[in-house]
Amino acid sequence: MKLGFAGTPDFAVPALEKLVQRYPIAAVFTQPDRPAGRGQHPHPSPIKRRALELGLTVHQPASFKTPEALEMLRAAQVDLLVVVAYGLILPAAVLKVPARGCLNIHASLLPRWRGAAPIQRALLAGDPVTGVTIMRMEAGLDTGPMLLSRSIRIDARDNAKSLHDKLAALGAQLIEESLQALERGALPEVAQPLEGVTYAAKIDKAEAPIQWVRHAEEISRQVRAFNPSPVAETRLEGKQLRIWQAEPIESPALSAAARPPGSVLTASRDGIDVVCGTGVLRILELQLAGRKALPAGEFLQGQRLDGTRFGDL
């Protein structure tokens, strides 16, 4: 089969690298270069950079809703389009162009976590497992029939980056298996069940502030889900304090403390223990605004936290 490939972020790179070893890729579609960095100069997407390194033809339409973008796809004469975290809506007219349709690599076990942020939402919800689904695309949001899926356990230490990397590698493996099975005519499609549908809304920076009245386990999941972006945060003496790594702990000192949520219970090289609405959160890595992230022990060398109470933003 001659393939087209549509993707943008790092998550899509393993799949592109896997497919180019076995299939001719006639065209790669990715989002236009975006301003980034201090100078806000245009930066290519990870997929554009890797596709050019591989010598592939790259197209960057601002939208697939224009006749020009549709003609780009028609001109490539692809048998099938593989879509991975492309970030732009593909109209129904686009889905009809490839003779064998369009397949999507989705980072969840559909129908759970349809939408933009399945990795972070699975972590926030405390899901014990997640996975990857290969889905045939249709007009609805991640509603198409499933071709192949596989699950992995979410480790207690997984954050959004580590889980992202595991699922990206799994997605690359599954799309290769799916295409091989399609060529043999041995991959049935299964409609998604009507029960168990959840939506993974895009992560908003407004979700980053920590509410210390919540359970320590919930705050720990927030820290993990928002690492590396947008990073969970609170306030220390009016300044932004970003929390990069933390874990809920059992604390015998808590029962005698009777301190309000956000209060620092103890601070040592082992971590900074903070009272939550229920339980205690041990902060292991943190960062004051304008400074680098530090392990708790190093942070405490230049900052006293006796009697401190962290505040909500």
KABEL-V413953 format. One record per residue. N is the residue number from 0. RES is the residue in one letter. SS is DSSP state (H for helix, E for strand, - for the rest). PHI is phi in whole degrees, 0 to 359 (NA if undefined). Layout:
# KABEL-V413953
n:N res:RES ss:SS phi:PHI
n:N res:RES ss:SS phi:PHI
This chain:
# KABEL-V413953
n:0 res:M ss:- phi:NA
n:1 res:K ss:E phi:266
n:2 res:L ss:E phi:253
n:3 res:G ss:E phi:250
n:4 res:F ss:E phi:223
n:5 res:A ss:E phi:234
n:6 res:G ss:E phi:195
n:7 res:T ss:- phi:226
n:8 res:P ss:- phi:272
n:9 res:D ss:H phi:304
n:10 res:F ss:H phi:303
n:11 res:A ss:H phi:275
n:12 res:V ss:H phi:296
n:13 res:P ss:H phi:303
n:14 res:A ss:H phi:294
n:15 res:L ss:H phi:298
n:16 res:E ss:H phi:296
n:17 res:K ss:H phi:291
n:18 res:L ss:H phi:289
n:19 res:V ss:H phi:293
n:20 res:Q ss:- phi:286
n:21 res:R ss:- phi:241
n:22 res:Y ss:- phi:234
n:23 res:P ss:E phi:289
n:24 res:I ss:E phi:249
n:25 res:A ss:E phi:284
n:26 res:A ss:E phi:201
n:27 res:V ss:E phi:243
n:28 res:F ss:E phi:249
n:29 res:T ss:- phi:212
n:30 res:Q ss:- phi:290
n:31 res:P ss:- phi:301
n:32 res:D ss:- phi:304
n:33 res:R ss:E phi:243
n:34 res:P ss:E phi:297
n:35 res:A ss:E phi:205
n:36 res:G ss:- phi:80
n:37 res:R ss:- phi:298
n:38 res:G ss:- phi:277
n:39 res:Q ss:- phi:53
n:40 res:H ss:E phi:279
n:41 res:P ss:E phi:298
n:42 res:H ss:E phi:239
n:43 res:P ss:- phi:288
n:44 res:S ss:- phi:290
n:45 res:P ss:H phi:305
n:46 res:I ss:H phi:292
n:47 res:K ss:H phi:298
n:48 res:R ss:H phi:300
n:49 res:R ss:H phi:289
n:50 res:A ss:H phi:297
n:51 res:L ss:H phi:294
n:52 res:E ss:H phi:298
n:53 res:L ss:- phi:274
n:54 res:G ss:- phi:77
n:55 res:L ss:- phi:266
n:56 res:T ss:- phi:281
n:57 res:V ss:E phi:243
n:58 res:H ss:E phi:241
n:59 res:Q ss:- phi:228
n:60 res:P ss:- phi:292
n:61 res:A ss:- phi:290
n:62 res:S ss:- phi:203
n:63 res:F ss:- phi:264
n:64 res:K ss:- phi:270
n:65 res:T ss:- phi:263
n:66 res:P ss:H phi:301
n:67 res:E ss:H phi:296
n:68 res:A ss:H phi:294
n:69 res:L ss:H phi:298
n:70 res:E ss:H phi:293
n:71 res:M ss:H phi:303
n:72 res:L ss:H phi:290
n:73 res:R ss:H phi:300
n:74 res:A ss:H phi:295
n:75 res:A ss:H phi:288
n:76 res:Q ss:- phi:53
n:77 res:V ss:- phi:276
n:78 res:D ss:- phi:281
n:79 res:L ss:E phi:208
n:80 res:L ss:E phi:250
n:81 res:V ss:E phi:263
n:82 res:V ss:E phi:241
n:83 res:V ss:E phi:221
n:84 res:A ss:- phi:49
n:85 res:Y ss:- phi:292
n:86 res:G ss:- phi:92
n:87 res:L ss:- phi:236
n:88 res:I ss:- phi:289
n:89 res:L ss:- phi:260
n:90 res:P ss:- phi:298
n:91 res:A ss:H phi:303
n:92 res:A ss:H phi:298
n:93 res:V ss:H phi:291
n:94 res:L ss:H phi:296
n:95 res:K ss:- phi:272
n:96 res:V ss:- phi:290
n:97 res:P ss:- phi:294
n:98 res:A ss:- phi:301
n:99 res:R ss:- phi:251
n:100 res:G ss:- phi:81
n:101 res:C ss:E phi:231
n:102 res:L ss:E phi:248
n:103 res:N ss:E phi:241
n:104 res:I ss:E phi:264
n:105 res:H ss:E phi:246
n:106 res:A ss:- phi:274
n:107 res:S ss:- phi:197
n:108 res:L ss:- phi:266
n:109 res:L ss:- phi:301
n:110 res:P ss:- phi:270
n:111 res:R ss:- phi:285
n:112 res:W ss:- phi:64
n:113 res:R ss:E phi:292
n:114 res:G ss:E phi:116
n:115 res:A ss:- phi:280
n:116 res:A ss:- phi:229
n:117 res:P ss:H phi:294
n:118 res:I ss:H phi:292
n:119 res:Q ss:H phi:295
n:120 res:R ss:H phi:292
n:121 res:A ss:H phi:296
n:122 res:L ss:H phi:294
n:123 res:L ss:H phi:299
n:124 res:A ss:H phi:281
n:125 res:G ss:- phi:76
n:126 res:D ss:- phi:299
n:127 res:P ss:- phi:283
n:128 res:V ss:E phi:223
n:129 res:T ss:E phi:213
n:130 res:G ss:E phi:171
n:131 res:V ss:E phi:230
n:132 res:T ss:E phi:238
n:133 res:I ss:E phi:267
n:134 res:M ss:E phi:230
n:135 res:R ss:E phi:281
n:136 res:M ss:- phi:281
n:137 res:E ss:- phi:223
n:138 res:A ss:- phi:294
n:139 res:G ss:- phi:288
n:140 res:L ss:- phi:281
n:141 res:D ss:- phi:55
n:142 res:T ss:- phi:255
n:143 res:G ss:- phi:290
n:144 res:P ss:- phi:295
n:145 res:M ss:E phi:263
n:146 res:L ss:E phi:258
n:147 res:L ss:E phi:201
n:148 res:S ss:E phi:213
n:149 res:R ss:E phi:209
n:150 res:S ss:E phi:255
n:151 res:I ss:E phi:222
n:152 res:R ss:E phi:283
n:153 res:I ss:- phi:268
n:154 res:D ss:- phi:288
n:155 res:A ss:- phi:299
n:156 res:R ss:- phi:260
n:157 res:D ss:- phi:298
n:158 res:N ss:- phi:246
n:159 res:A ss:H phi:298
n:160 res:K ss:H phi:289
n:161 res:S ss:H phi:294
n:162 res:L ss:H phi:291
n:163 res:H ss:H phi:306
n:164 res:D ss:H phi:293
n:165 res:K ss:H phi:297
n:166 res:L ss:H phi:286
n:167 res:A ss:H phi:297
n:168 res:A ss:H phi:294
n:169 res:L ss:H phi:295
n:170 res:G ss:H phi:299
n:171 res:A ss:H phi:298
n:172 res:Q ss:H phi:295
n:173 res:L ss:H phi:289
n:174 res:I ss:H phi:291
n:175 res:E ss:H phi:295
n:176 res:E ss:H phi:299
n:177 res:S ss:H phi:296
n:178 res:L ss:H phi:292
n:179 res:Q ss:H phi:297
n:180 res:A ss:H phi:292
n:181 res:L ss:H phi:299
n:182 res:E ss:H phi:296
n:183 res:R ss:H phi:275
n:184 res:G ss:- phi:71
n:185 res:A ss:- phi:239
n:186 res:L ss:- phi:228
n:187 res:P ss:- phi:290
n:188 res:E ss:- phi:257
n:189 res:V ss:E phi:239
n:190 res:A ss:- phi:296
n:191 res:Q ss:- phi:293
n:192 res:P ss:- phi:295
n:193 res:L ss:- phi:282
n:194 res:E ss:- phi:266
n:195 res:G ss:- phi:88
n:196 res:V ss:- phi:285
n:197 res:T ss:- phi:226
n:198 res:Y ss:E phi:242
n:199 res:A ss:E phi:263
n:200 res:A ss:- phi:297
n:201 res:K ss:- phi:304
n:202 res:I ss:- phi:289
n:203 res:D ss:- phi:250
n:204 res:K ss:H phi:301
n:205 res:A ss:H phi:294
n:206 res:E ss:H phi:274
n:207 res:A ss:- phi:289
n:208 res:P ss:E phi:300
n:209 res:I ss:- phi:278
n:210 res:Q ss:- phi:257
n:211 res:W ss:- phi:291
n:212 res:V ss:- phi:285
n:213 res:R ss:- phi:279
n:214 res:H ss:E phi:292
n:215 res:A ss:H phi:302
n:216 res:E ss:H phi:296
n:217 res:E ss:H phi:295
n:218 res:I ss:H phi:292
n:219 res:S ss:H phi:300
n:220 res:R ss:H phi:294
n:221 res:Q ss:H phi:298
n:222 res:V ss:H phi:299
n:223 res:R ss:H phi:292
n:224 res:A ss:H phi:292
n:225 res:F ss:- phi:259
n:226 res:N ss:- phi:251
n:227 res:P ss:- phi:260
n:228 res:S ss:- phi:206
n:229 res:P ss:- phi:273
n:230 res:V ss:- phi:79
n:231 res:A ss:E phi:297
n:232 res:E ss:E phi:212
n:233 res:T ss:E phi:216
n:234 res:R ss:E phi:235
n:235 res:L ss:E phi:234
n:236 res:E ss:- phi:52
n:237 res:G ss:- phi:84
n:238 res:K ss:E phi:257
n:239 res:Q ss:E phi:296
n:240 res:L ss:E phi:230
n:241 res:R ss:E phi:267
n:242 res:I ss:E phi:251
n:243 res:W ss:E phi:266
n:244 res:Q ss:E phi:211
n:245 res:A ss:E phi:200
n:246 res:E ss:E phi:209
n:247 res:P ss:E phi:286
n:248 res:I ss:E phi:224
n:249 res:E ss:- phi:272
n:250 res:S ss:- phi:228
n:251 res:P ss:- phi:294
n:252 res:A ss:- phi:284
n:253 res:L ss:H phi:293
n:254 res:S ss:H phi:299
n:255 res:A ss:H phi:269
n:256 res:A ss:H phi:283
n:257 res:A ss:- phi:50
n:258 res:R ss:- phi:252
n:259 res:P ss:- phi:289
n:260 res:P ss:- phi:306
n:261 res:G ss:- phi:97
n:262 res:S ss:E phi:285
n:263 res:V ss:E phi:283
n:264 res:L ss:E phi:275
n:265 res:T ss:E phi:215
n:266 res:A ss:E phi:219
n:267 res:S ss:E phi:211
n:268 res:R ss:- phi:298
n:269 res:D ss:- phi:287
n:270 res:G ss:E phi:151
n:271 res:I ss:E phi:252
n:272 res:D ss:E phi:268
n:273 res:V ss:E phi:240
n:274 res:V ss:E phi:290
n:275 res:C ss:- phi:246
n:276 res:G ss:- phi:305
n:277 res:T ss:E phi:224
n:278 res:G ss:- phi:86
n:279 res:V ss:E phi:231
n:280 res:L ss:E phi:252
n:281 res:R ss:E phi:263
n:282 res:I ss:E phi:275
n:283 res:L ss:E phi:253
n:284 res:E ss:E phi:213
n:285 res:L ss:E phi:208
n:286 res:Q ss:E phi:208
n:287 res:L ss:E phi:281
n:288 res:A ss:- phi:305
n:289 res:G ss:- phi:83
n:290 res:R ss:- phi:236
n:291 res:K ss:- phi:273
n:292 res:A ss:- phi:291
n:293 res:L ss:E phi:225
n:294 res:P ss:E phi:298
n:295 res:A ss:H phi:305
n:296 res:G ss:H phi:300
n:297 res:E ss:H phi:290
n:298 res:F ss:H phi:301
n:299 res:L ss:H phi:287
n:300 res:Q ss:H phi:294
n:301 res:G ss:- phi:241
n:302 res:Q ss:- phi:211
n:303 res:R ss:- phi:268
n:304 res:L ss:- phi:240
n:305 res:D ss:- phi:301
n:306 res:G ss:- phi:72
n:307 res:T ss:- phi:279
n:308 res:R ss:E phi:231
n:309 res:F ss:- phi:287
n:310 res:G ss:E phi:244
n:311 res:D ss:- phi:293
n:312 res:L ss:- phi:289
